[in-house]
Amino acid sequence: MAAPKKGRRPAGGQSRPGRALALILIAMVALTGGMFWSGHTTPRLGIDLAGGTSITLKAKADPGQESAVNETNMNTAVGIIERRVNGLGVSEAEVQTQGRENIIVNIPRGTNEKQAREQVGTTAQLYFRPVLAVAAAAPEPAPTATGSPSASPKPSASASVPTAGEKSATPTATASTQGRALTEALKAPSPTPTGSASPSSSATPKATGTPQATPTPDPATAALEQKFTALNCLDPKQRTAAGQGVKPSEPTVACGKNAIDQWEKYLLGPAEVDGKDVDDAKAALDQQTGQWIVDMEFTSAGSKKFQSITSKLSQQTEPQNQFAIVLDGEVVSAPRVQTTLSASAQISGSFNQQSAQDLGNILSYGALPLSFQTQSVDTVTAALGGDQLEAGLIAGAIGLALVIIYLVAYYRGLSLIAILSLGVSALLTYVIMALLGPAIGFALNLPAVCGAIVAIGITADSFIVYFERIRDELREGRTLRPAVERAWPRARRTILVSDFVSFLAAAVLFIVTVGKVQGFAFTLGLTTLLDIVVVFLFTKPVMTLLARTTFFGNGHPWSGLDPKRLGAKPPLRRTRRTTAPAGPVDPKEA
C-alpha cells in the first residue's frame, strides 16, 4: 500500500491562515494611515446631512424658438451642469429635471460651493466677434444751453459712431473707420449723394436751384448707432441687457473691461466662431506676463473658422484688428490680432486664478443648449437630516444589538468570531468611505446610511452559512479541525452566490437610478465586496486557528460546537481492507 504524500492539503484546507490575517492587517493599517495622512478622517456628508443650497432653474427659449425647450435639450443641460459642478470638486451634487422646463440643482455645503452656485445657470454662449468700434463706458453728457451760442462739442470716437456716408466735423481716422466697418457689418453700401460725380470723374457737380438730397442712413444702421451711443456700461442692468435677443449672425453691442479694469462698450460684427468650435479650455499662468490666461484648443472645423477671421483682422487697423470673445453677452477679452492663428488661442484679461479656472471649466464642458432663469435659491439646513441620521443610527444600533444577542444565545463562543468580523467590516467600510470623499467625490447621505445598515444582515448571513456548515460536519461525527476544512468549500460557494446576487442588484440599481438612490446602491455594493474580503481573509483564518484550541477543539458546552448538544453521531472511522490469502478459503472461516 502506497504511503500518502507528505504536505498534501485536505480539500478546502488552509495550511497557513496567518498569511491571510497578515494580509488583511496590512491593508487595514495602510488604509487607516492613508486616511489620517490625507486629513479626511470623516466621510463627506451629502446635502441632506450637511446642508447646502438648492437651486431651481427655469428654461427659457429665444423668441421664435419655443420648440427648443424639449426633453433632449433638457437632458443635455442636466449633463453639462452636472459635469461643471463636479469639475469644481463639489461632491454628491444632484442635478435632475422637474417637469418639462425646470431643473433642480442640489449642492451640498463644502468646498467650492459658491463657485458652483455661480456656474450652474451660466449659459456660456461663447462667440468670437470682430470689433467695429470701442468707446468709453458711458455716453458724454449733452452740452448745457446758455444765452450765447456755444461751440459745438468736438466729435469723439468714444462719444458717437458716424453713420454710413456721414463725416465727422473734425475728421479722425478712428471715426471714419468705425463708419465704414459698421456699413460693412450691415452689408449696406455707402449711399452716394444725388447729382454727384461718378468715382472715376474728377469734375465737380454743378450747382442747381434745388439743394442736394441728404443721404438717409439705413434704419438698421441708425438703430444700432443709437443703441451704441446711448449704452451706459456703468449701469449693471444695461450691461446685462446689451446683447440679449441678438442672433449670432447680426451685429450687436456689448460691454467689457479693459486691461486696467475699466468698463468699455463695444460695437461688434456678426459672430465668426462660437463655443461649439472650442475643443478644450484650461487656465494657465503666463510665464512672461505673470497673468492668468485661458488656453483654448479648437476643433478641426473651428480651426478653419478661426484662421479665416484672424487672417482678415490681421490686415486691419486698430480697433478693427481686434476680435471680442463674448461670453453670455459680455466681452471677457478683446485681443489684437497681429498674425493669422488657427488651432489654438489664449483668452487674456483681468483674470485671477479662480476666474480663469471657472471660465476654463465652463468652456471645457460646453455651452448649455438653453438659457435658464434662476427661479429660487434656497439654503437647506442640516437640522432635519441630522435628526433623521440620529434616528437611523439608533435603529441601526438596535438592529446590531439584536443580531449580537441572537448570535450569543445561539452560537455562544462562535459569536466572538462573528462580532470580530463585523468589527473589521465596519472599520474597513468607514475608512474607505472617508478616503472616497476626496478621491471620487463620494458623500454619505441618508440612503447610503441605510445601505450600510442593510449590509449588517448580509455580512451576518455569511457567518451563519459557514457556522452551520461546520455544525453539520460535527453532526456527522467528525472532529472540529477536519469539520472546519470540509465545511469551507461548501460554505464558500453559497457565500459567493449570495454576495454575487446582492452585488448585481446594487450595480443595476446604481446604473438605472439617479440622485440619492445611487448612494444606497453604492454603499450596498461596497459592503458586499467587503463581506467577501472579510470572510475569506479574516473569518475563515480565525476559525482555523481557534479550531486548534482546547476550548473549541474539545467541544466545550459554551463553545457552540458541543457534539452532544448538536446530536452528533458516533465518530466515523475508516476501515482498512485486508488482503485475502491465496488458495481456497474455508466457508466456515469466511
C-alpha positions in Angstrom: 0.0 0.0 0.0 1.5 3.4 -1.1 2.2 5.9 1.6 0.3 9.1 1.4 2.3 12.1 0.0 3.6 14.5 2.6 2.4 18.0 2.6 -0.8 17.3 0.8 -3.7 19.6 1.9 -7.2 18.3 2.5 -9.9 19.6 0.3 -10.8 23.1 1.2 -7.9 23.2 3.7 -5.8 26.2 4.6 -2.3 25.4 5.8 -1.2 28.9 6.6 -4.1 31.1 8.0 -1.5 33.5 9.3 -0.8 34.8 5.8 -4.4 35.8 5.2 -4.6 37.5 8.6 -1.3 39.4 7.9 -2.6 40.5 4.5 -5.8 42.0 5.9 -4.0 43.5 8.8 -1.6 45.3 6.4 -4.5 46.5 4.3 -6.2 47.9 7.4 -3.1 49.7 8.6 -2.4 51.1 5.2 -5.9 52.4 4.6 -6.1 53.9 8.1 -2.8 55.5 7.7 -3.8 56.9 4.3 -7.0 58.3 5.9 -5.0 60.2 8.6 -2.4 61.3 6.1 -5.0 62.8 3.8 -6.5 64.8 6.6 -10.0 63.5 5.8 -10.8 61.4 8.9 -14.6 61.6 8.5 -16.7 60.8 5.4 -18.0 63.7 3.4 -21.7 64.3 4.0 -24.4 64.8 1.4 -26.8 67.8 1.3 -29.4 66.1 3.5 -26.9 65.6 6.3 -24.5 68.6 5.9 -26.9 71.1 4.4 -26.3 73.2 1.3 -28.1 75.0 -1.5 -31.0 74.0 -3.7 -31.4 76.0 -6.9 -34.4 75.9 -9.3 -33.7 76.8 -12.9 -36.4 77.5 -15.5 -35.6 77.1 -19.1 -36.5 79.9 -21.5 -36.3 79.9 -25.3 -35.4 82.8 -27.5 -38.3 84.4 -29.4 -39.5 82.1 -32.2 -37.6 79.1 -30.8 -40.0 77.8 -28.2 -39.7 74.3 -29.5 -36.1 74.3 -28.2 -37.4 73.5 -24.7 -37.6 69.8 -25.2 -36.6 66.6 -23.4 -33.4 66.2 -25.4 -32.1 69.7 -24.7 -33.1 69.5 -21.0 -31.2 66.2 -20.6 -28.2 67.7 -22.3 -28.3 70.7 -20.0 -28.5 68.4 -16.9 -25.4 66.5 -18.0 -23.4 69.7 -18.7 -24.4 71.3 -15.4 -23.5 68.1 -13.5 -20.1 68.0 -15.2 -19.5 71.6 -14.4 -20.3 71.3 -10.7 -18.4 68.1 -10.3 -15.5 69.6 -12.2 -15.2 72.1 -9.4 -14.7 69.3 -6.9 -18.2 69.6 -5.4 -19.3 66.1 -4.3 -22.8 64.5 -4.5 -24.4 67.3 -6.4 -27.8 66.3 -7.6 -29.0 67.7 -11.0 -32.3 66.5 -12.3 -35.3 67.7 -14.3 -38.6 68.6 -12.7 -41.5 68.8 -15.1 -41.0 70.0 -18.6 -38.9 73.2 -18.1 -37.4 73.1 -14.7 -34.0 71.8 -13.4 -33.3 71.2 -9.7 -29.7 71.5 -8.6 -28.8 70.5 -5.0 -25.3 71.5 -4.0 -24.1 70.2 -0.6 -22.2 72.5 1.7 -18.4 72.2 1.2 -15.5 73.3 -1.0 -16.3 75.5 -4.0 -20.0 75.7 -3.2 -20.0 79.4 -4.0 -18.4 78.9 -7.4 -20.8 76.0 -8.2 -23.8 78.2 -7.5 -22.5 80.9 -9.9 -21.9 78.4 -12.7 -25.0 76.1 -12.6 -27.1 78.5 -14.7 -24.5 80.2 -16.7 -25.4 79.7 -20.4 -21.8 80.0 -21.6 -22.8 81.2 -25.1 -19.4 81.9 -26.4 -18.9 83.9 -29.7 -15.9 85.4 -31.4 -17.0 88.7 -33.0 -14.9 91.3 -34.9 -14.6 94.6 -33.1 -16.0 97.5 -35.1 -15.7 100.3 -32.5 -14.7 100.9 -28.9 -15.9 103.7 -26.8 -16.0 104.9 -23.2 -18.4 103.1 -20.9 -20.9 106.0 -20.5 -22.2 108.5 -23.1 -20.9 112.0 -22.9 -23.4 114.5 -21.3 -25.2 116.9 -23.7 -23.9 120.4 -23.8 -25.6 122.9 -21.5 -27.7 125.6 -23.3 -26.7 129.2 -22.5 -27.7 132.7 -23.7 -24.7 132.8 -26.0 -24.1 130.3 -28.7 -21.7 127.7 -27.5 -19.1 125.9 -29.6 -20.2 122.5 -30.8 -18.5 119.8 -28.9 -15.6 118.1 -30.6 -16.7 114.8 -32.0 -15.0 111.9 -30.5 -14.9 108.2 -31.3 -15.8 107.5 -27.7 -19.0 109.6 -27.9 -20.7 108.6 -31.1 -20.4 106.4 -34.1 -20.8 108.1 -37.5 -23.5 106.5 -39.7 -22.8 105.4 -43.2 -21.9 108.2 -45.5 -21.6 110.7 -42.6 -18.4 112.6 -42.0 -17.2 113.9 -38.7 -16.8 117.7 -38.2 -13.2 117.0 -37.1 -12.2 114.1 -39.2 -10.3 111.4 -37.4 -9.1 108.0 -38.6 -11.0 106.2 -35.9 -14.3 107.8 -36.5 -14.3 107.3 -40.3 -13.1 103.7 -39.9 -15.9 102.9 -37.5 -18.4 104.2 -40.0 -17.0 102.0 -42.8 -16.9 99.0 -40.5 -20.5 99.4 -39.4 -21.6 99.7 -43.0 -19.8 96.5 -44.0 -21.2 94.7 -41.0 -24.8 95.5 -42.0 -23.9 94.8 -45.7 -25.3 98.1 -46.7 -23.4 100.1 -49.4 -22.5 103.7 -48.7 -25.2 105.9 -50.2 -23.9 108.4 -52.8 -25.5 111.9 -52.9 -27.7 112.7 -55.8 -26.0 114.5 -58.7 -22.5 113.7 -57.5 -19.9 112.7 -60.0 -19.0 109.2 -60.5 -16.0 107.9 -58.7 -13.9 107.9 -61.9 -14.6 111.5 -62.7 -12.7 114.4 -61.2 -15.4 117.0 -62.2 -17.2 119.0 -59.5 -21.0 118.6 -59.5 -22.9 121.6 -60.9 -24.9 123.7 -58.6 -28.6 123.8 -59.3 -31.5 125.7 -57.8 -32.6 122.6 -56.0 -30.4 121.6 -53.0 -28.8 118.2 -53.0 -30.7 115.4 -51.1 -29.1 114.5 -47.8 -28.3 110.7 -47.7 -30.7 108.8 -45.4 -29.0 106.4 -43.1 -30.0 102.8 -43.2 -32.7 102.2 -40.5 -30.8 99.2 -39.0 -27.6 101.2 -39.0 -29.2 104.2 -37.3 -30.9 102.0 -34.7 -27.6 100.2 -33.9 -25.8 103.6 -33.7 -28.4 105.0 -31.4 -28.2 101.9 -29.2 -24.4 102.1 -29.1 -24.3 105.8 -28.3 -26.9 105.5 -25.5 -25.4 102.4 -23.9 -24.1 103.0 -20.4 -21.9 100.1 -19.3 -21.6 101.5 -15.8 -25.3 100.5 -15.3 -25.5 96.8 -14.4 -28.9 96.4 -15.9 -27.8 97.9 -19.2 -24.8 95.7 -19.3 -26.9 92.6 -18.8 -29.5 93.6 -21.4 -27.0 94.9 -24.0 -26.7 91.7 -26.2 -29.9 89.9 -25.2 -32.0 88.5 -28.1 -29.4 89.2 -30.8 -28.7 86.4 -33.3 -25.1 85.4 -33.8 -25.4 86.5 -37.5 -26.3 90.1 -36.5 -24.0 92.9 -35.3 -24.5 93.9 -31.7 -23.2 96.0 -28.8 -21.7 94.7 -25.6 -19.8 95.8 -22.5 -16.4 94.6 -21.2 -13.5 95.6 -19.0 -10.2 96.7 -20.4 -6.7 95.9 -19.2 -6.9 98.5 -16.4 -10.2 97.0 -15.2 -12.4 99.8 -16.5 -15.7 99.3 -18.4 -15.8 100.0 -22.1 -18.6 99.5 -24.7 -18.0 97.7 -27.9 -19.7 97.7 -31.3 -19.3 94.2 -32.7 -19.8 92.5 -36.0 -21.5 89.1 -36.7 -20.1 86.1 -34.9 -17.5 84.2 -36.8 -16.8 81.4 -34.3 -18.9 80.0 -31.5 -18.3 78.0 -28.3 -19.1 74.7 -30.0 -15.9 75.1 -32.0 -13.8 75.0 -28.8 -12.4 71.6 -28.1 -10.7 72.2 -24.8 -10.0 75.1 -22.4 -8.0 75.4 -19.3 -6.5 78.0 -17.0 -2.7 78.7 -17.2 -0.2 81.2 -15.8 1.5 83.2 -18.5 5.2 82.9 -17.6 6.1 86.1 -19.5 3.5 88.5 -18.0 2.7 86.6 -14.8 -1.0 86.9 -15.5 -3.7 84.2 -15.6 -5.0 83.3 -19.0 -7.2 80.6 -20.5 -5.7 78.4 -23.2 -8.2 77.2 -25.8 -7.9 74.4 -28.4 -10.3 74.4 -31.4 -11.9 71.6 -33.3 -10.8 71.0 -36.9 -13.8 73.0 -38.2 -13.3 75.7 -35.6 -9.6 76.0 -36.5 -10.6 76.8 -40.1 -13.1 79.4 -39.0 -10.6 80.9 -36.5 -7.9 81.0 -39.2 -10.2 82.8 -41.6 -11.2 85.6 -39.1 -7.7 86.2 -37.8 -6.4 86.4 -41.4 -8.8 89.2 -42.1 -8.3 91.0 -38.8 -4.5 91.0 -39.0 -4.7 93.3 -42.0 -6.9 95.9 -40.3 -6.0 98.9 -38.3 -7.0 99.5 -34.6 -9.6 98.8 -33.3 -10.7 96.7 -36.3 -7.8 94.4 -35.8 -9.3 93.1 -32.6 -11.8 90.3 -32.0 -14.0 90.2 -29.0 -14.5 87.0 -27.0 -18.1 87.4 -25.9 -19.4 85.2 -23.1 -23.1 85.4 -22.4 -23.3 88.9 -24.0 -20.2 90.3 -22.1 -16.8 90.9 -23.6 -14.3 89.0 -21.5 -11.4 89.8 -23.7 -10.7 91.7 -26.9 -7.2 90.8 -28.0 -5.5 92.4 -31.1 -4.6 90.1 -34.0 -1.1 90.6 -35.4 -0.8 87.3 -37.4 -3.0 84.5 -38.6 -3.9 81.9 -36.0 -5.6 78.5 -36.4 -5.7 75.6 -33.9 -5.3 77.4 -30.5 -5.7 80.8 -28.8 -5.5 82.4 -25.5 -8.1 84.5 -23.6 -6.4 87.2 -21.6 -7.9 89.8 -19.4 -8.3 90.8 -15.8 -8.3 87.2 -14.6 -7.2 85.8 -11.3 -6.6 82.1 -10.7 -10.2 81.4 -9.7 -11.9 83.3 -12.5 -9.6 81.8 -15.1 -10.3 78.3 -13.8 -14.1 79.0 -13.7 -14.1 80.2 -17.3 -11.9 77.2 -18.4 -14.3 74.8 -16.6 -17.4 76.3 -18.3 -15.8 76.3 -21.8 -14.4 72.7 -21.4 -17.8 71.2 -20.7 -19.7 73.1 -23.4 -22.4 75.7 -23.7 -25.9 75.0 -22.4 -28.4 74.4 -25.3 -30.9 76.6 -23.5 -31.0 79.8 -21.5 -32.0 79.5 -17.9 -33.6 81.8 -15.4 -33.0 81.3 -11.7 -36.4 80.8 -10.1 -35.3 80.2 -6.5 -32.1 79.7 -4.4 -32.9 78.0 -1.1 -30.5 77.2 1.7 -31.0 73.7 3.1 -30.2 73.2 6.8 -28.8 70.0 8.1 -31.1 70.0 11.1 -33.8 67.7 9.6 -31.2 65.4 8.1 -29.3 65.3 11.4 -32.4 64.2 13.2 -33.1 61.5 10.6 -29.5 60.4 10.7 -29.7 60.1 14.5 -32.9 58.1 14.2 -31.3 55.9 11.6 -28.2 55.3 13.7 -30.3 54.4 16.7 -32.3 52.0 14.5 -29.0 50.5 13.2 -27.6 50.2 16.7 -30.8 48.4 17.9 -30.6 46.0 14.9 -27.0 45.3 15.5 -27.6 44.7 19.2 -30.4 42.2 18.4 -28.1 40.4 15.9 -25.4 40.1 18.6 -27.8 38.9 21.2 -29.1 36.2 18.8 -25.5 35.2 17.9 -24.5 34.9 21.6 -27.6 33.0 22.5 -27.5 30.5 19.6 -23.8 30.2 18.7 -22.2 31.1 22.1 -18.4 31.0 21.6 -18.7 31.2 17.9 -20.4 34.6 18.3 -17.0 36.1 19.2 -15.7 35.3 15.6 -18.9 36.9 14.2 -18.6 40.1 16.3 -14.9 40.5 15.4 -15.7 40.0 11.7 -18.4 42.6 11.9 -16.0 45.0 13.6 -13.4 44.5 10.9 -16.0 45.0 8.2 -17.3 48.2 9.9 -13.7 49.6 10.2 -12.9 49.0 6.5 -16.2 50.5 5.4 -15.7 53.6 7.5 -12.1 54.1 6.3 -12.9 53.5 2.7 -15.8 55.9 2.8 -13.6 58.6 4.3 -11.0 58.1 1.6 -13.5 58.0 -1.3 -14.7 61.5 -0.3 -11.7 63.4 -1.7 -10.9 60.7 -4.2 -14.1 60.4 -6.2 -16.4 62.9 -4.5 -18.4 60.3 -2.6 -20.7 61.8 0.0 -22.6 60.0 2.7 -26.3 60.6 2.6 -29.3 59.0 4.4 -29.9 56.3 1.8 -26.2 55.4 1.9 -26.5 55.0 5.7 -29.5 52.7 5.1 -27.3 50.7 2.7 -24.7 50.3 5.4 -27.3 49.1 7.9 -28.7 46.6 5.4 -25.1 45.3 4.9 -25.1 44.2 8.5 -27.6 41.5 7.7 -25.7 40.4 4.5 -22.4 40.1 6.5 -24.0 38.2 9.4 -25.7 35.9 6.9 -22.3 34.8 5.6 -21.1 33.9 9.0 -24.2 31.9 9.7 -23.8 29.9 6.5 -20.3 28.9 7.4 -21.1 28.1 11.0 -24.0 25.9 10.0 -21.8 24.0 7.6 -19.3 23.3 10.4 -22.1 22.2 12.7 -23.4 19.8 10.0 -20.0 18.2 9.7 -19.9 17.8 13.5 -23.3 16.1 13.5 -21.8 13.6 11.0 -19.3 12.6 13.7 -16.2 14.5 12.6 -13.9 16.3 14.9 -13.7 20.1 14.7 -10.5 20.6 12.7 -11.5 18.4 9.7 -15.0 19.8 10.0 -13.8 23.4 9.6 -11.8 22.5 6.5 -14.5 20.3 4.9 -17.3 22.8 5.6 -15.4 25.7 3.9 -15.7 24.7 0.2 -19.5 24.2 0.5 -20.0 27.4 2.5 -17.7 29.3 0.2 -19.9 28.5 -2.9 -23.1 29.6 -1.1 -21.5 32.8 0.2 -20.2 33.7 -3.3 -23.5 33.1 -5.0 -25.4 35.1 -2.3 -23.0 38.0 -2.5 -23.0 38.0 -6.3 -26.7 38.4 -6.3 -26.6 41.2 -3.8 -23.8 43.0 -5.8 -25.6 42.5 -9.1 -28.8 44.1 -7.6 -26.7 47.0 -6.3 -25.0 47.5 -9.6 -28.3 47.5 -11.6 -29.8 49.9 -9.1 -26.8 52.2 -9.3 -27.0 52.3 -13.2 -30.7 52.8 -13.6 -31.3 55.3 -10.8 -30.2 58.9 -10.1 -29.7 61.1 -7.1 -29.7 59.7 -3.6 -30.8 56.2 -4.5 -27.4 55.8 -6.1 -25.8 56.4 -2.7 -27.8 53.5 -1.3 -26.7 51.3 -4.2 -23.1 52.3 -4.0 -22.9 51.6 -0.3 -24.6 48.2 -0.7 -22.2 47.2 -3.4 -19.2 48.3 -1.5 -20.2 46.5 1.7 -21.0 43.3 -0.3 -17.5 43.3 -1.7 -16.0 43.9 1.7 -18.1 41.0 3.1 -16.2 38.7 0.7 -12.9 40.1 1.7 -13.6 39.8 5.5 -15.0 36.2 5.2 -12.0 35.0 3.1 -9.2 36.8 4.8 -10.4 37.1 8.4 -13.4 34.8 9.4 -12.0 31.6 7.8 -8.4 32.0 9.1 -9.6 32.9 12.6 -11.9 29.9 12.6 -9.0 27.7 11.5 -6.8 28.9 14.4 -9.5 28.7 17.0 -10.2 25.1 16.0 -6.8 24.2 17.3 -7.5 25.4 20.8 -8.8 23.2 23.6 -11.9 25.3 24.2 -13.3 24.9 20.7 -11.5 21.7 19.6 -12.8 19.7 22.5 -16.3 21.0 22.1 -16.8 23.0 25.3 -20.5 23.4 26.1 -20.1 27.2 25.7 -18.1 27.0 22.5 -21.2 26.5 20.4 -19.7 23.3 18.9 -20.6 20.8 21.6 -21.1 17.4 19.7 -23.6 16.2 22.3 -25.7 19.4 22.1 -25.6 19.1 18.3 -26.7 15.5 18.4 -23.6 14.2 16.7 -23.4 10.6 15.5 -20.7 8.2 16.7 -17.3 9.1 15.3 -16.6 7.9 11.8 -13.8 5.5 11.5 -12.1 4.4 8.3 -12.0 0.6 7.7 -8.9 -0.9 6.2 -9.1 -3.5 3.6 -7.2 -6.8 4.3 -5.6 -8.7 1.5 -7.2 -12.1 1.0 -4.9 -15.1 1.4 -4.1 -17.2 -1.6 -5.7 -20.6 -2.2 -9.2 -21.9 -1.2 -11.0 -20.3 1.7 -12.8 -22.4 4.2 -16.5 -21.4 4.1 -16.8 -21.6 7.9 -13.9 -19.1 8.2 -15.5 -16.8 5.7 
